[in-house]
């Protein structure tokens, strides 16, 4: 039974550690990207299912 108290305490401390790391990353600008959205429109997106091209044999 005592091990459950230890595991619960460790899991709460680990969760708080991850929460603090998330807030630190958000505050320090880890997710800020001002360059990529401005050039995204310049690149062509490839078609997922391109139409099959007709060969010379299909036209005969």
Secondary structure, DSSP 8 states (H G I E B T S, - for coil): -HHHHHHHHHHHHHHHHHHHHHHHHHHTTTT--SSHHHHGGGS----SS------HHHH-
